[in-house]
Amino acid sequence: MDITLDDKLNVLQQISQRKLVDILDTIPGTKDLIIEQKLMKILDSFVGVTVLKRYGVDKIYKMEEGLKLSNSQRIFLVSNNLIACKRVLDQIQSEISHVTRPHVQVCHHLLVMPFVPAVLHNLVEEEGLAELVTLQTLSAEFIKLDGNVLSLENPMFIDLYYHKDISLLRALARNLWSLQLIFGSPRLSLLVGKHSEQVGKLMESMEQCLGASSLENEVGALIVMDRSFDLTTTLLTPVTYSGLLNEVTEVNVGTAVLGKSQVKLDPNKDQIYGEAQILNIVSNQEKDPRSFEDLTNLSSCVVKGQRGPLSPKMVVICVIGGITCAEIAACRLIEKSTGIRLILASDTILTGNKLVQRIQEI
């Protein structure tokens, strides 16, 4: 049986799950798992409750004040945001100061996504918890949102362009390296922007230390570009159904939250959404692919790479700082008119109103 593109992208989910259960397997006994709210959907995208129970997780909690935990092994799944980490440390301090069963040794494990910041080690020591808290990293792979759209669901725009914090680039490079293990190394790499060049160098270092893929390369080209090369698009009003949906509702890991109900946005299972998601909502006519004549020649484009001429059949496009729904829709049209398979990867799907809201919160 032939292995499809979907089959290979689903491997990312299995890798993420394996990373988590390997960590759980090293922690003996029954466990309480306490999850930061924004990570709950991310966790749900690659592991289910049945698997967690199999590896000793007894109870699962959403992280909030006043939790009454029952098991001696307590795992806190938290993002690498220092404010979120500090809240966890404060809760651990509170638990230690109100110990009701001194004969029971309670173990606290801080599982940080996608990596443990160096400053967190210092913070743990300052809180006097160095001997009481174990720090571990959980670096999940890209999450498959919609067909061949991949996201880390970890927005980098503010960190990169406001705080000038490039620490998340290493995690992104690691994810792209994992993607190459599945599809093989691309025959051509194009890096556009200083952040993209940094990611390229990090990937080269990883290949030297961890090894490169031995698979036959299926990817004709890898294109990595900085969001800063086109900031205007992020603030434009979306003209596709999926773009408008992302603007007016909360969409988390491909799930739209409508009041108290949640709807999974899956074009493979929802035919109406699949047909409407890239339709232009300001026009009653479908765009004619012939209007994209500059794109229709891509399939016959021959690029001279390091390993000789190549005619790309699959291209991976990664935008650092977020990809917009308009760009996703444009890539769908490119696929339709050229026959080239495009894998779109980014740290998040970016919308103008949510970007402005995050900037206002700073």
VEXVODREN-980447 format. One record per residue: x, z, y of N, C-alpha, C in turn. Coordinates in steps of 0.05 Angstrom, whole numbers, plus 32768, in hexadecimal, padded with zeros to 4 digits. Each point is the difference from the previous one (the first is absolute). Layout:
<recs>
XZYXZYXZY ...
</recs>
This chain:
<recs>
801180007FE87FEF80008018801280008019 7FF97FEF801380107FFE80187FFC80198011 80168008800D7FFF801780127FFA7FF6801C 7FEA8009800C7FF77FF6801A800E80108017 7FFC7FF68018800A800E80177FF4801C8003 7FE680027FFA7FF2801A8002800C80137FEB 80067FF67FE9800C80117FEB801A800C800A 80107FF0800D801A8009800A7FFD80148017 7FED7FFA80127FFC801380167FF5801A7FF6 7FF180007FEA7FF580197FF5801680127FF5 80177FF47FFA801780107FF6800880148015 7FFD7FFA801A8007801380157FF1801A7FFD 7FE67FFE7FF97FF080187FFC800B80117FE9 80087FF27FEA800B800E7FE9801B800E8007 80107FF38010801A800C80087FFB801A8010 7FED7FFE80147FFA801880107FF680177FEF 7FEE7FF97FEC7FF580147FEF8017800D7FEF 80127FF07FF68016800A7FF0801180138010 80067FF980198010801280117FF3801B8002 7FE5800180047FF3801980047FFF80107FE6 7FF87FF47FEA7FFD800F7FE7801B800A7FF6 80167FF28007801A80097FF88007801A800F 7FF78002801980048019800F7FEF80167FF5 7FE77FFA7FFA7FEE80147FF5800A800B7FE5 800C7FEE7FF1800980077FE5801780148001 800E800180178017801380027FF7801C8009 7FE7800280087FF5801A80097FEF800C7FEA 800980157FF47FF2800B7FE87FE5800E8008 7FEF80027FEC7FE7800E80037FEA7FF1800F 7FEA800E80057FEA7FF4800F80068002801D 7FF57FED800F80087FFD801C7FE77FFD8012 8003800980197FEE7FFA8015800C7FE98010 7FF17FEB8007800A7FEA80107FF18000801A 800E800480167FF48002801B80097FE7800F 7FED7FF0800A80077FE6800B7FF87FFE801D 80137FF680117FF97FFB801C7FEA7FEB8001 7FED800380117FE87FF0800080067FE28001 80137FF7801280057FE48003800D7FF37FE8 800A80117FEE800D7FF57FE87FEE7FFF7FE8 7FE7800A80027FEF80017FE97FF87FE47FF5 7FFA7FEE80127FF97FE57FF880197FF17FF5 80178006800B80197FF37FF6800580097FE4 7FFD801A7FFB8005800B7FE57FEB7FF47FED 7FE77FFE80097FEB7FF57FEF80047FE37FF9 80117FF2800F80047FE37FFB80127FFB7FE8 800F80147FF880127FFB7FE97FFF80157FEA 7FF0801580037FFD80137FEA7FE5800D8001 7FF480057FE87FE6800C7FFF8001801D7FF7 7FEA800D80027FFE801C7FF9800780057FE2 7FF87FED7FEF800580037FE3801E80027FFB 80107FEF800D801D80007FFC800C801A800B 7FF680088018800A8019800C7FFB80187FED 7FE880017FF47FFA80167FEE80127FFF7FE8 80077FE87FF680117FFD7FE9801B800C8005 800980008019801A800A80077FFF801C800D 7FEB800E7FFA7FFF801C80077FF38008801A 7FF57FED800E7FF2800780197FE5800C7FFA 7FFC801980077FE7800E7FF97FEB7FFC8015 80088004801A7FED7FFD8016800D7FF08016 7FEF7FF1800E80097FEF80177FF180098019 8010800480157FF48009801A80087FED8016 7FEF7FFE801480077FF48019800D80158012 80167FF9800C80108013800F7FF0800A8019 7FFB801A80017FF2800C80168005801E8000 7FFA800D80158005801D80027FED800F7FEE 800A80187FF87FEF80127FF07FFC7FF97FE3 80127FEF7FF57FFD7FF97FE4800680187FEE 7FF180027FEB800580157FEC80097FF37FE6 801A7FFF7FFD800C7FF27FE9800280137FE8 7FFE7FF47FE87FFE80117FE880187FFF7FEE 800F7FEA800080177FFD7FEE801A8007800D 801380087FF0801A8008800A80127FE98009 7FFB7FE87FF5800F7FE880087FEF7FF18014 800A7FFE80197FF07FF4801580107FE9800D 7FF47FE87FFE800D7FE8800A7FF17FF78019 800F7FFD80167FF47FF7801980097FE38005 7FEE7FED7FFF80067FE480067FFB7FFB801D 80167FF9800F7FFE7FFF801D80107FE8800A 7FF97FF58017800F7FEB800D8019800C800D 80127FEE80088019800A800B7FFE8008801E 7FE7800280097FFB8009801B8007801E8002 801180078013800A801C80017FEA80148007 7FEC7FF7800F7FEA801280067FF180077FE7 7FFA7FEC7FEF7FF280057FE7801180117FEE 801A7FFB7FFF801280117FEF8001801D8009 80008003801B8001801C800B7FE6800F7FF9 7FEA7FF280007FE7800E7FF8800180097FE3 800C7FF07FEF800280097FE4801280187FFE 80178000800E801280167FFF7FF3801A800B 7FF07FFC80157FF18017800B7FED800C7FEB 7FF37FEE7FF17FED80097FEC800F800F7FEA 80177FF57FF88010800E7FEB8009801B800A 8009800280198007801A800C7FE980137FFE 7FE97FF780077FE880117FFF7FFA800A7FE4 80037FEE7FED7FFB80087FE4801480157FF7 80197FFC8007801580137FF87FFB801C800C 7FF7800080197FFC801A800D7FE6800E7FF7 7FEF7FF27FF07FE8800C7FF67FFE7FFE7FE2 801780067FF380017FFE7FE37FEF80177FF4 7FED7FF87FEF7FEE80147FF4800880057FE3 80107FEE7FF4800980037FE5801F7FFE7FFF 800E80168007801D7FFE8002800E7FFA7FE6 7FF380057FE9800C7FFB7FE67FFF7FE27FF9 7FF17FF080107FFE7FE37FFA80127FF18013 80127FF17FF580137FF180117FF37FE58008 7FFC7FFC80197FF37FE8800A80167FED8009 7FFE7FE77FF780147FEB80077FF37FEB8012 800D7FFA80167FF57FEC801380127FE78000 7FF37FE97FFE800E7FE780007FF57FEE8016 80117FF780117FF87FEF801780087FE37FF8 7FEC7FF07FFB80047FE47FF87FFA7FEE8018 80157FF4800B7FFE7FF3801A80017FE17FFD 7FED7FF3800D7FFF7FE2800080077FF5801B 80107FEB8002800E7FF27FEA801C800B7FFC 800980138010801A800C7FFC8001801B800E 801480107FF98003801B800C80137FFD8018 7FF68004801980117FFF8017801680157FFF 80187FF9800A801680137FFF7FFA801A800F 7FF17FFD80167FF9801780117FEE80147FF1 7FF17FF67FEC7FEE80117FF1801080157FF0 80187FF97FF5801080137FF2800880178013 80077FF980198007801580147FE880118006 7FE87FF480027FE8800F80067FF980147FEA 80037FF77FE77FFB80127FEA801380188000 80197FFB80078014801680027FF980138017 7FF87FF580177FF9801180177FE780117FFA 7FEF7FF67FEF7FE880107FF9800680147FEA 801880007FF6800880137FEB7FF47FFA7FE5 7FFB7FE57FFB7FF37FF87FE780127FEF7FEE 80198000800680137FEE7FF2800080067FE2 7FFD80197FF8800080077FE37FE480007FF4 7FEC7FFB80107FE480027FF77FF17FE67FFF 800B7FEC800E7FF27FE6800180137FEA7FF6 7FF67FEF7FEE800E7FE97FF67FF77FE7800E 80137FF1800C7FFA7FE7800E80057FE87FED 7FED7FEE7FFE80047FE87FF17FF37FE8800E 800A7FE87FFA7FF67FE8800C7FEE7FF17FED 7FEA7FF5800B7FEF7FED7FF17FFF7FE78011 800D7FEB7FF780017FE7800E7FEE7FEC7FF1 7FE67FFE80087FED7FEF7FF380067FE28007 7FF97FEE7FEF80047FE480047FEA7FF58013 80027FE680067FEB7FF380107FE580037FF3 7FEC800480107FE480027FF57FF37FE58004 7FF47FF67FEA7FF37FE680017FE48004800C 7FFB7FF580177FE78005800E7FEB7FEA7FFB 80087FE780037FED7FEA7FFF800E7FE87FF6 7FFD7FFB7FE6800E7FE97FF4801E80048001 800E7FF08010801D800180028009800D801A 7FEF8011800C8008800F80188009801B7FF7 801980078008800C80197FF7800580118019 7FFC801A7FFE800480128016800B801B7FF6 8011800C8011800A801B7FFA7FEC8015800A 7FED7FF780117FEC8012800D800F8017800E 80167FF9800D80108013800F80097FF3801A 7FEF8001801580067FF28019801B8007800C 80107FEC8007801B8004800B80027FF9801E 7FEB7FF4800B80027FF4801B800A80158014 7FF280178001800680158014801C800B7FFB 800780047FE6801B800B7FFA80167FED8009 7FFC7FE67FFB80157FED800680027FFA801E 7FE97FFC800D80017FF6801C7FFD80158015 7FF680187FF97FFE80158013801580167FFC 8000800A7FE7801380167FFA801C7FF57FF9 80037FE67FFC80197FF37FF8800B800C7FE6 7FEE80077FEE8007800C7FE780007FEB7FEA 80177FFA7FF580027FEA7FED8003800B7FE3 7FFB801A7FFC8004800C7FE67FEE7FF47FEB 7FE87FF680087FED7FF57FEC80097FE57FF6 80137FF3800D80097FE67FF8800C80017FE4 800E80167FF9800C80027FE67FEA80007FEA 7FEA800E80057FEA80007FED7FF57FE47FFC 7FFD7FF180167FF57FE57FFF80147FEE7FF1 80198003800580157FF07FF27FFE80057FE2 7FFC80197FF97FFE80087FE37FE87FF27FF3 7FEA7FFF800F7FE87FF37FF580047FE27FFC 800D7FF3801480067FE37FFD80137FFB7FE9 801380137FFC80137FFD7FEA7FF180027FE5 7FEC80127FFF7FEF80027FE77FF17FE77FFC 7FF67FF480157FF17FE77FFE80117FEA7FF4 801A8000800880127FEC7FF5800680057FE2 7FFF80197FF7800380057FE47FEA7FF37FEF 7FE97FFD800C7FE97FF57FF280007FE28001 80067FF580177FFE7FE38004801B7FF18000 8016800F8000801A7FF4800280097FFE801D 801A7FFC8004800B7FFE801B7FF87FE5800C 7FF98000801A7FF87FE6800D80187FEE8003 7FFB7FE6800080167FED800480087FFE801D 7FEE8008801280067FFF801C7FF58019800E 800F800D80107FF68017801080037FFA801D 7FEA8006800F80007FFB801D7FF8801A800E 8012800B80107FFC801A800D7FFE7FFC801E 7FE98008800C7FFB7FFA801C7FFD801B800F 80148008800F7FFE8019800F801480147FF6 800680148012801580137FF97FF780137FE9 7FE780077FFF7FF780117FEA80007FF17FE6 7FF97FE7800180017FF07FE8801C7FFC7FF5 80137FFD8013801C7FFE7FF7800A801A7FF4 7FF78017800A800780197FF57FF580037FE3 7FE77FF77FFD7FF480017FE5800F7FEE7FED 80097FE98009800F7FEE7FF0801A800C7FF7 800E800E80128019800D7FF87FFB80177FED 7FEB800F80037FF980157FEE7FFA7FF57FE4 7FF27FEA7FFF7FFA7FF47FE680197FF67FF2 80137FF58010801A7FF87FF4800F80187FF4 7FFF8016800E800E80187FF67FF3800A7FE7 7FE57FFF7FFF7FF280097FE880067FEE7FE8 80027FE6800580077FED7FEA801C80067FF5 801280078012801B80077FF78001801A7FF0 7FF0801480098000801A7FF37FEE80027FE8 7FE87FF480027FEC80037FEC7FFD7FE77FEE 800B7FEA800A7FFE7FE77FF17FEB7FED800A 80047FE77FFB7FEC7FEB80087FF07FF87FE8 7FEA7FF280067FEE7FF77FEA800E7FEA7FF0 7FFC80027FE6800B7FEB7FEE7FEB7FEB7FF9 7FE88003800B7FEB7FED7FFA80047FE6800F 7FF47FEB7FF480017FE6800E7FEF80028019 800C7FF780167FF38004801A7FE77FEF8003 7FEA800D80057FE77FF180057FFB7FFC801E 800D801080107FFC8000801D80137FEC800D 7FF57FEC800D80117FED800E800E800C8018 7FF18011800F800B800C80187FF4801B8006 80118011800C7FF7801A800A80037FFF801E 7FEA8004800F80018000801D7FF9801C800A 8013800D800D7FFB801A800C80027FFE801E 7FEC8009800E80007FFE801D7FF68019800D 800A800580187FF8801780107FE57FFB800E 7FF0801480027FE77FFE800E80047FFA801E 80178008800B80057FFC801C80027FE38008 80037FEE7FEC80017FE480077FE47FF48007 7FEB80107FFB7FE67FF780087FEE80198003 8003800D80177FF0801880067FE47FF98009 7FFD7FE9800D7FE77FF8800C7FE97FFF7FEB 80067FF47FE97FEC7FFD7FEB7FF3801A7FF8 800F801680017FF5801A7FF77FEA800A8012 80007FF6801A7FEC800A80137FE97FED8005 80017FE87FF27FEA7FED80037FE880097FF0 7FE87FF9800A7FE780057FF180007FF07FE7 7FFC800C7FE880007FF07FE77FE77FEE7FFF 80047FE97FF57FEA7FED7FFE7FF77FFB7FE3 800B80107FED7FF77FFD7FE47FF080197FF9 7FF07FFD7FEB7FEF80167FF7801080187FF8 80167FFC7FF1801080167FF6800E800E8018 80087FEF8014800E800C80177FED80118010 7FE77FF780047FEC8010800F7FFA80197FF1 7FFE7FFE7FE57FFA80187FF0801680158003 80197FF780018016801380038000800D801C 7FF57FF280147FFF800A801B7FEA80168003 7FE97FFC7FF37FE9801180067FFC80167FEB 800D7FFE7FE97FFD80157FEC801C800A7FF8 7FFF80177FF28019800B7FF580057FF27FE5 80167FF27FFD80077FF37FE7801A800D7FF6 7FFE800C7FE98017800F7FF580057FF67FE4 80177FF37FFC80087FF57FE67FEB7FEE7FF5 7FF67FEE80107FEC7FEC7FF87FE4800B7FFC 7FFA801880097FE6800C7FFE7FF58006801B 7FE87FF580067FF38004801A7FEF80197FFF 8003801180147FF0801980017FE97FFB8014 7FE780007FF57FE87FFB80107FEF80197FFF 8002801180147FF2801A8000800B80117FE9 7FEE80087FEE800880107FE980067FF07FE8 7FFB7FE5800280057FEF7FE9801A7FF18002 800B7FF87FEA80197FF17FFF7FFC7FE67FF0 800A7FEA800B7FFD7FE67FF3801B7FF37FFC 80067FFA7FE780197FF37FF97FFE7FE28008 80137FF7801080017FE4800980107FF07FED 7FF37FF67FEB800D7FF07FEB7FF37FE57FFE 800E7FEB800A7FF47FE580007FFC7FF57FE4 800E800C7FEC7FFD7FF67FE47FE7800B7FF4 7FF6801780097FE8800C7FF57FE87FFC8013 80057FFB80197FEA7FFD801480027FE3800A 7FEF7FEE7FF580027FE480067FF97FFB801D 7FED800E800B7FF87FFC801C801780078013 800C80177FFB80178008801180177FEC7FFC 80047FF77FE880167FED7FFA7FFD7FE68010 7FE67FF780037FFB7FE7800E80018004801F 7FF9801880097FFD8005801C8019800B800E 8013800B7FF080158010800C80117FF18014 80057FE67FFC80117FF180137FF07FEC8011 7FE580027FFF7FF07FEF801180038007801D 80007FEB801180018004801D7FE58008800A 7FFE8019800A7FE5800A80087FF67FF6801A 80127FF2800F7FF77FF5801A7FF97FE27FFE 80007FF67FE77FFA7FE47FFC7FEF7FFD7FE8 7FEC7FEE80007FEF7FFC7FE9800B7FEA7FEE 80187FF78006800D7FEB7FF0801A800A7FF4 80047FF97FE7801980087FF380177FEF800B 8017800D800380177FF1800A80077FEA7FED 80057FE8800A80097FEA7FF0801E80037FFB 800880017FE6801C80027FFB80117FEA800D 7FF37FE98006800F7FEA800C80098007801D 7FF38015800B80088009801B801A800F7FFF 800A80067FE88019800E7FFC80147FEC7FF4 80027FE8800D80117FEB7FF5801E80097FFF 800880128013801B80098000800680127FE8 7FEB800A7FF2800580117FE97FFE7FF07FE6 7FF27FEA80007FFB7FF27FE7801A7FF37FF5 80147FFE801080197FF57FF6801280147FF3 7FF8801A8000801180147FF580057FFC7FE2 7FEC7FF67FF180037FFD7FE480157FEB7FF9 80057FED801280147FEB7FFB801A8006800E 80028017800D80188008800F801680077FEC 80177FF48005801780067FEF8015800E8011 800780187FF880148010800F801A80017FF0 80167FFD800E801980027FF3800A801C8000 7FFE800E7FEA8009801C7FFD801C80017FF4 800980197FFC801B80047FF580037FF57FE4 7FEA7FFE7FF180007FF67FE57FF67FE37FFE 80017FF280167FF77FE580007FE47FFC800B 7FF67FE780017FE57FFB800B7FEA80107FF1 7FEC800880107FEA800D7FF37FE67FF8800E 7FEB7FFE7FF07FE57FFA800A7FEF80187FF9 7FFA801280137FF4801A7FFA7FE47FFD7FF3 7FFB80107FEB7FE680027FF47FF4801C8006 8011801380057FF8801B80078012800B8016 7FF4800C8014800F800B80177FF6801C8005 8013801380037FFA801B800780048004801E 7FEC8008800F80018005801D7FFC801E8005 8014800C800D7FFE801C800680028004801E 7FEC800D800C80008006801D8005801E8004 80158007800E8007801C80047FF3800A8019 7FED80127FFD7FF1800B80177FE37FFA7FFF 7FF77FF37FE97FE47FFB7FFC7FF97FE38002 7FED7FF77FEE7FF67FE580007FE380018008 7FF77FEB800E7FE48000800A7FEE7FF07FED 7FE6800580027FED7FF17FF080007FE38007 80057FF9801980017FE4800880177FF27FF2 8017800D7FFD80177FF57FF27FFA7FFC7FE2 7FF280147FF57FF87FFD7FE47FEE7FE87FFC 7FEC7FFD80127FEE7FE97FFE800F7FE68003 80137FFF801380107FE7800380107FFA7FE7 800A80147FF3800F7FFC7FE77FEE7FF67FEA 7FE7800980007FED7FF67FEC7FFC7FE28003 7FFE7FF8801A7FFC7FE3800580197FF07FF9 8018800C800480187FF37FF880017FFC7FE2 7FF880147FF17FFF7FFE7FE37FED7FEA7FF7 7FE97FFF800E7FEB7FED7FF880097FE38006 800F7FFC801680077FE58008801A7FF77FF4 801180127FF7801B7FF87FF6800480057FE2 7FF180137FF5800380077FE4801780137FFB 800D800A8015801680137FFE7FF3801C7FFE 800980107FEC7FF6801B7FFD801080128013 7FF180108010800D801180147FFA801D7FF8 801580107FFE7FFD801D7FFD8006800D801B 7FEC800E800B8002800C801A8005801E7FFD 80168009800B8008801C7FFD8005800C801C 7FF7801980038005800E801A7FFD801E7FFC 8005800F80157FFC801C7FFF7FE380088004 7FF07FEF800D7FE4800580047FF27FE7800A 7FE680007FFF7FF07FEC800E7FFA800B801C 80087FF180148000800B801C7FE87FF4800F 7FF28011800E7FEA7FF780128005800A801C 7FF77FF1801480068006801C7FF5801B8009 7FE680067FF97FF58019800A800D80187FF3 80077FFE7FE7800D80177FF3801D80048009 800D7FEA8007801B8002800C7FFF800E801B 7FED7FF780117FFC800D801A7FFA801D7FFD 7FEE80077FED7FF9801C7FFB801880107FF9 80117FF67FEF8018800F7FF8801380048017 80037FEB80118011800380187FF580158013 7FE5800180037FF4801480118004801C7FF6 800280037FE58003801B7FF4801D800B8003 80137FEF8008801B80098003800380148017 
</recs>
